[in-house]
Amino acid sequence: MMRGWLLIILVIFFVHLQYQLWWGKDGRADSEKLQLLIQRQQQENTRLQQRNDSLVAEIIDLKNGHEALEERARVDFGMIQPGEKFYQFVE
């Protein structure tokens, strides 16, 4: 009789542990969700790092080279140099 109760208690304990492992707090499901969130955040960090690198390169170009500054003035502000003619085509 004692063995029967011990076996029932052990089975219940085992089932409880399996439930906690697969579906409980900090179990397998939560771990997979966290891994997905980490992967998404790493992708976002990579994208932002590339953007930052691009901005740093643009800043360096603007500080060191007149060509980049001139291009920026022409494209963004429509500026022209003395003696040049500005043509705008409208569709």
Backbone as JSON Lines, residues from 0, in Angstrom:
{"i":0,"aa":"M","n":[0.82,-1.19,0.0],"ca":[0.0,0.0,0.0],"c":[0.87,1.26,0.0]}
{"i":1,"aa":"M","n":[1.93,1.22,0.78],"ca":[2.83,2.37,0.86],"c":[3.51,2.63,-0.49]}
{"i":2,"aa":"R","n":[3.86,1.56,-1.19],"ca":[4.5,1.7,-2.49],"c":[3.54,2.35,-3.49]}
{"i":3,"aa":"G","n":[2.27,2.02,-3.43],"ca":[1.27,2.58,-4.32],"c":[1.16,4.09,-4.12]}
{"i":4,"aa":"W","n":[1.11,4.54,-2.87],"ca":[1.04,5.98,-2.58],"c":[2.31,6.69,-3.02]}
{"i":5,"aa":"L","n":[3.43,6.06,-2.78],"ca":[4.7,6.67,-3.19],"c":[4.76,6.81,-4.71]}
{"i":6,"aa":"L","n":[4.3,5.79,-5.42],"ca":[4.28,5.84,-6.87],"c":[3.34,6.95,-7.37]}
{"i":7,"aa":"I","n":[2.18,7.08,-6.78],"ca":[1.22,8.12,-7.17],"c":[1.81,9.5,-6.91]}
{"i":8,"aa":"I","n":[2.46,9.68,-5.78],"ca":[3.08,10.98,-5.46],"c":[4.19,11.29,-6.44]}
{"i":9,"aa":"L","n":[5.01,10.31,-6.77],"ca":[6.1,10.52,-7.73],"c":[5.57,10.86,-9.12]}
{"i":10,"aa":"V","n":[4.5,10.2,-9.56],"ca":[3.91,10.48,-10.87],"c":[3.34,11.91,-10.88]}
{"i":11,"aa":"I","n":[2.63,12.28,-9.83],"ca":[2.08,13.65,-9.74],"c":[3.22,14.66,-9.76]}
{"i":12,"aa":"F","n":[4.27,14.41,-9.03],"ca":[5.42,15.31,-8.99],"c":[6.06,15.41,-10.38]}
{"i":13,"aa":"F","n":[6.21,14.29,-11.06],"ca":[6.79,14.27,-12.41],"c":[5.92,15.07,-13.39]}
{"i":14,"aa":"V","n":[4.62,14.87,-13.34],"ca":[3.69,15.6,-14.22],"c":[3.78,17.09,-13.93]}
{"i":15,"aa":"H","n":[3.85,17.45,-12.68],"ca":[3.98,18.87,-12.3],"c":[5.28,19.47,-12.85]}
{"i":16,"aa":"L","n":[6.37,18.75,-12.73],"ca":[7.64,19.24,-13.26],"c":[7.59,19.39,-14.78]}
{"i":17,"aa":"Q","n":[6.99,18.45,-15.47],"ca":[6.87,18.54,-16.92],"c":[6.01,19.74,-17.33]}
{"i":18,"aa":"Y","n":[4.93,19.96,-16.58],"ca":[4.08,21.12,-16.88],"c":[4.89,22.41,-16.71]}
{"i":19,"aa":"Q","n":[5.62,22.52,-15.64],"ca":[6.42,23.72,-15.4],"c":[7.48,23.91,-16.48]}
{"i":20,"aa":"L","n":[8.07,22.82,-16.92],"ca":[9.11,22.89,-17.94],"c":[8.55,23.4,-19.27]}
{"i":21,"aa":"W","n":[7.42,22.91,-19.68],"ca":[6.9,23.23,-21.01],"c":[6.0,24.47,-21.02]}
{"i":22,"aa":"W","n":[5.14,24.64,-20.05],"ca":[4.14,25.71,-20.11],"c":[4.18,26.67,-18.93]}
{"i":23,"aa":"G","n":[4.94,26.38,-17.92],"ca":[4.97,27.23,-16.73],"c":[5.78,28.5,-16.92]}
{"i":24,"aa":"K","n":[5.79,29.33,-15.87],"ca":[6.55,30.57,-15.9],"c":[8.03,30.24,-16.1]}
{"i":25,"aa":"D","n":[8.67,30.97,-17.02],"ca":[10.07,30.75,-17.38],"c":[10.3,29.37,-17.98]}
{"i":26,"aa":"G","n":[9.28,28.8,-18.56],"ca":[9.4,27.49,-19.19],"c":[9.85,27.62,-20.63]}
{"i":27,"aa":"R","n":[9.68,26.58,-21.36],"ca":[10.13,26.5,-22.75],"c":[9.44,27.55,-23.63]}
{"i":28,"aa":"A","n":[8.15,27.73,-23.46],"ca":[7.41,28.7,-24.28],"c":[7.92,30.12,-24.04]}
{"i":29,"aa":"D","n":[8.13,30.47,-22.78],"ca":[8.65,31.8,-22.46],"c":[10.07,31.98,-23.01]}
{"i":30,"aa":"S","n":[10.84,30.91,-22.93],"ca":[12.21,30.98,-23.44],"c":[12.22,31.23,-24.95]}
{"i":31,"aa":"E","n":[11.34,30.55,-25.68],"ca":[11.26,30.76,-27.13],"c":[10.81,32.17,-27.47]}
{"i":32,"aa":"K","n":[9.86,32.71,-26.72],"ca":[9.41,34.09,-26.94],"c":[10.55,35.07,-26.71]}
{"i":33,"aa":"L","n":[11.31,34.85,-25.65],"ca":[12.43,35.73,-25.36],"c":[13.51,35.65,-26.44]}
{"i":34,"aa":"Q","n":[13.76,34.46,-26.94],"ca":[14.75,34.3,-28.02],"c":[14.31,35.05,-29.26]}
{"i":35,"aa":"L","n":[13.02,35.02,-29.57],"ca":[12.5,35.76,-30.72],"c":[12.64,37.27,-30.51]}
{"i":36,"aa":"L","n":[12.34,37.73,-29.31],"ca":[12.5,39.16,-29.0],"c":[13.96,39.59,-29.09]}
{"i":37,"aa":"I","n":[14.86,38.75,-28.62],"ca":[16.28,39.06,-28.7],"c":[16.73,39.15,-30.15]}
{"i":38,"aa":"Q","n":[16.28,38.21,-30.97],"ca":[16.65,38.21,-32.39],"c":[16.14,39.47,-33.08]}
{"i":39,"aa":"R","n":[14.9,39.86,-32.8],"ca":[14.35,41.09,-33.4],"c":[15.13,42.31,-32.96]}
{"i":40,"aa":"Q","n":[15.47,42.37,-31.67],"ca":[16.21,43.52,-31.16],"c":[17.6,43.59,-31.77]}
{"i":41,"aa":"Q","n":[18.24,42.45,-31.97],"ca":[19.56,42.44,-32.6],"c":[19.47,42.93,-34.04]}
{"i":42,"aa":"Q","n":[18.42,42.56,-34.76],"ca":[18.23,43.06,-36.13],"c":[18.03,44.56,-36.13]}
{"i":43,"aa":"E","n":[17.23,45.06,-35.19],"ca":[17.0,46.5,-35.08],"c":[18.3,47.23,-34.73]}
{"i":44,"aa":"N","n":[19.08,46.65,-33.82],"ca":[20.36,47.25,-33.45],"c":[21.3,47.31,-34.64]}
{"i":45,"aa":"T","n":[21.33,46.26,-35.45],"ca":[22.18,46.24,-36.64],"c":[21.75,47.32,-37.62]}
{"i":46,"aa":"R","n":[20.44,47.45,-37.83],"ca":[19.92,48.47,-38.74],"c":[20.28,49.87,-38.24]}
{"i":47,"aa":"L","n":[20.11,50.1,-36.96],"ca":[20.44,51.42,-36.4],"c":[21.94,51.69,-36.43]}
{"i":48,"aa":"Q","n":[22.75,50.66,-36.22],"ca":[24.2,50.84,-36.29],"c":[24.63,51.23,-37.69]}
{"i":49,"aa":"Q","n":[24.04,50.59,-38.71],"ca":[24.36,50.94,-40.09],"c":[23.95,52.39,-40.39]}
{"i":50,"aa":"R","n":[22.8,52.78,-39.88],"ca":[22.35,54.16,-40.06],"c":[23.31,55.14,-39.38]}
{"i":51,"aa":"N","n":[23.71,54.81,-38.18],"ca":[24.66,55.67,-37.46],"c":[25.99,55.76,-38.2]}
{"i":52,"aa":"D","n":[26.46,54.63,-38.7],"ca":[27.72,54.64,-39.46],"c":[27.61,55.53,-40.7]}
{"i":53,"aa":"S","n":[26.46,55.45,-41.37],"ca":[26.24,56.29,-42.54],"c":[26.23,57.77,-42.17]}
{"i":54,"aa":"L","n":[25.58,58.1,-41.07],"ca":[25.54,59.49,-40.62],"c":[26.92,60.0,-40.21]}
{"i":55,"aa":"V","n":[27.69,59.15,-39.56],"ca":[29.06,59.54,-39.17],"c":[29.9,59.8,-40.41]}
{"i":56,"aa":"A","n":[29.77,58.92,-41.42],"ca":[30.53,59.12,-42.66],"c":[30.11,60.42,-43.34]}
{"i":57,"aa":"E","n":[28.83,60.73,-43.31],"ca":[28.35,61.97,-43.92],"c":[28.88,63.19,-43.16]}
{"i":58,"aa":"I","n":[28.92,63.11,-41.86],"ca":[29.45,64.21,-41.05],"c":[30.92,64.43,-41.36]}
{"i":59,"aa":"I","n":[31.68,63.35,-41.46],"ca":[33.1,63.46,-41.78],"c":[33.28,64.09,-43.15]}
{"i":60,"aa":"D","n":[32.47,63.65,-44.12],"ca":[32.54,64.24,-45.46],"c":[32.24,65.73,-45.43]}
{"i":61,"aa":"L","n":[31.22,66.1,-44.68],"ca":[30.84,67.52,-44.61],"c":[31.92,68.36,-43.93]}
{"i":62,"aa":"K","n":[32.61,67.79,-42.95],"ca":[33.65,68.53,-42.25],"c":[34.92,68.64,-43.08]}
{"i":63,"aa":"N","n":[35.23,67.62,-43.86],"ca":[36.51,67.57,-44.55],"c":[36.46,67.96,-46.02]}
{"i":64,"aa":"G","n":[35.36,67.74,-46.68],"ca":[35.36,67.96,-48.12],"c":[34.33,68.99,-48.55]}
{"i":65,"aa":"H","n":[34.75,69.84,-49.46],"ca":[33.85,70.85,-49.97],"c":[32.89,70.26,-51.0]}
{"i":66,"aa":"E","n":[33.29,69.17,-51.64],"ca":[32.43,68.55,-52.64],"c":[31.14,68.03,-52.01]}
{"i":67,"aa":"A","n":[31.25,67.38,-50.88],"ca":[30.05,66.87,-50.21],"c":[29.17,68.01,-49.74]}
{"i":68,"aa":"L","n":[29.78,69.06,-49.24],"ca":[29.04,70.23,-48.8],"c":[28.33,70.89,-49.98]}
{"i":69,"aa":"E","n":[29.04,71.0,-51.1],"ca":[28.45,71.6,-52.31],"c":[27.28,70.75,-52.81]}
{"i":70,"aa":"E","n":[27.47,69.44,-52.84],"ca":[26.4,68.56,-53.3],"c":[25.17,68.7,-52.41]}
{"i":71,"aa":"R","n":[25.39,68.74,-51.12],"ca":[24.29,68.88,-50.16],"c":[23.54,70.2,-50.37]}
{"i":72,"aa":"A","n":[24.29,71.29,-50.61],"ca":[23.68,72.59,-50.83],"c":[22.86,72.59,-52.12]}
{"i":73,"aa":"R","n":[23.38,71.94,-53.16],"ca":[22.66,71.89,-54.45],"c":[21.39,71.07,-54.33]}
{"i":74,"aa":"V","n":[21.5,69.88,-53.74],"ca":[20.36,68.96,-53.7],"c":[19.29,69.42,-52.71]}
{"i":75,"aa":"D","n":[19.71,69.77,-51.5],"ca":[18.74,70.09,-50.46],"c":[18.2,71.51,-50.55]}
{"i":76,"aa":"F","n":[19.03,72.45,-50.97],"ca":[18.62,73.85,-50.92],"c":[18.5,74.5,-52.3]}
{"i":77,"aa":"G","n":[18.84,73.77,-53.36],"ca":[18.72,74.31,-54.7],"c":[19.69,75.45,-54.99]}
{"i":78,"aa":"M","n":[20.82,75.46,-54.33],"ca":[21.79,76.53,-54.52],"c":[22.62,76.29,-55.78]}
{"i":79,"aa":"I","n":[23.08,77.38,-56.38],"ca":[23.94,77.3,-57.56],"c":[25.12,78.23,-57.36]}
{"i":80,"aa":"Q","n":[26.19,77.98,-58.12],"ca":[27.37,78.83,-58.04],"c":[27.2,80.03,-58.97]}
{"i":81,"aa":"P","n":[27.95,81.09,-58.69],"ca":[27.86,82.26,-59.57],"c":[28.22,81.87,-61.0]}
{"i":82,"aa":"G","n":[27.44,82.38,-61.96],"ca":[27.7,82.1,-63.37],"c":[26.97,80.87,-63.88]}
{"i":83,"aa":"E","n":[26.38,80.07,-63.01],"ca":[25.63,78.9,-63.44],"c":[24.17,79.29,-63.67]}
{"i":84,"aa":"K","n":[23.49,78.51,-64.48],"ca":[22.07,78.72,-64.72],"c":[21.31,77.54,-64.17]}
{"i":85,"aa":"F","n":[20.21,77.83,-63.53],"ca":[19.39,76.79,-62.92],"c":[18.19,76.52,-63.82]}
{"i":86,"aa":"Y","n":[18.0,75.26,-64.18],"ca":[16.87,74.86,-65.0],"c":[16.03,73.89,-64.19]}
{"i":87,"aa":"Q","n":[14.72,74.1,-64.19],"ca":[13.82,73.21,-63.51],"c":[12.79,72.7,-64.52]}
{"i":88,"aa":"F","n":[12.68,71.4,-64.6],"ca":[11.74,70.78,-65.53],"c":[10.51,70.34,-64.78]}
{"i":89,"aa":"V","n":[9.35,70.77,-65.26],"ca":[8.09,70.41,-64.62],"c":[7.31,69.52,-65.57]}
{"i":90,"aa":"E","n":[6.79,68.45,-65.07],"ca":[6.01,67.52,-65.91],"c":[4.6,68.02,-66.08]}
